Amino acid sequence: MNQTVNPSRLFLASCLAIITTAFSFSIRAGILPQLGTEFGLTAEQLGFINSMFFFGFPISMVIGGIVYHSVGPKIIMQVAVVAHTLGILLTIYASGYTGLLLSTFFIGFGNGCTEAACNPMIADMYTSSKLNKMLGRFHMWFPGGIVIGSLISKFMTSAGASWQSQIWVLMLPTVVYAFLFFGQAFPKPKVEGVTSLAKNFQAMLTPLYIVLFCCMALTAITEFGPNQWVAVVLSSSGADAMLVLALTFGVMTVGRLFTGPVVAQFGQTGVLLGGAVLATIGIYMFSTVTGPIAYLAAVIFGLGVCFNWPTMIGFVAQRVPLSGALGMSIIGGVGMLSTSIFQPIIGRWIDSDHAAAASKGLTGSELELAAGQATLSTMMTFPIILIVAFTLLWFWLRNSKAGSVDENIVLEQPQL
């Protein structure tokens, strides 16, 4: 085995792995209506299928974070390959609701392994001056992959391709990232003491980490709630739902190229607060407008959620460094767990709003539009709470003297 770490190849492999995650997100969102029709599933049942995608993710992230320094990212990524392959094959040959639940869990498990291995690996490969930049470029490929996957799903669906053939597309990036990781050496931890689980847990019990933990639960559902259900809730809005999804993530892709300078300009909490405001405006527009204006809403919403994930991971890596790989995995895991919990709840909201609109005598596209917009209006609660939370966090960090809150906290300042 080559004992010299090749950061460029490892980073490229990581990007291909997160593209697999992105494809699994966007293509599954695109085929959701087909699955509902073919298997006779309610929106709540589709919500439980979605939730398994997000439930498998945090389980593997937590496990991966715990064992990262003992087994290394190599083995974690080998597990990711197996889980992705199993999930893809089980989805294609699923015969009903239970099969879809199981297959979706495996895909989510593989996605979590990717995050658990790649985030700390990137943090160890690059200096702190490049950390925000490289994490931003790594996570850029999640929305970037979703744009590509959304367009693939749209064109394949328009061409009459089956949902099974769309799932086969997921194998392409899976095979490539497996090849790129094969035979590579991996970086060692660069922060002293970070390999101690006791120190990891001690750092994770600090006030700042606990606040970030709670905020991550809401930032994740703010991002994934509307996006995962876009094909259902916007199907009758007069705008193409998959193009809305592609536009949203296109904005996120371009935006994440500039994560480093944006965070340097506004600070981490400033970026998160501004994002919460824009996300609120975007979801509000989704819940009230129809036709081409929905594409403007997609741009605003995309800007709102653009920097959330890499900024939260970078926040932990730089401000609570002793939490290590476990701390980053737990933060990502709680985001996905929150999304998992809320998926069937959102499905239930859709069913309830659908019934309420039907009781008013609405039918056809008017019924679907009213139900979808009512559900989106409810989803707006998430970013509104974040506006309050990030405002308080901004003042807390700004008014805290160095070392007065916690030894791992540094004052709010530009991050290069």
Salt bridges, closest charged atoms under 4 A:
GLU44 OE2 - ARG348 NH2 3.24
GLU115 OE2 - HIS139 ND1 3.79
GLU223 OE2 - ARG256 NH2 3.99
ASP240 OD2 - LYS154 NZ 2.81
GLU368 OE2 - HIS354 NE2 2.92
GLU412 OE1 - ARG319 NH2 3.07
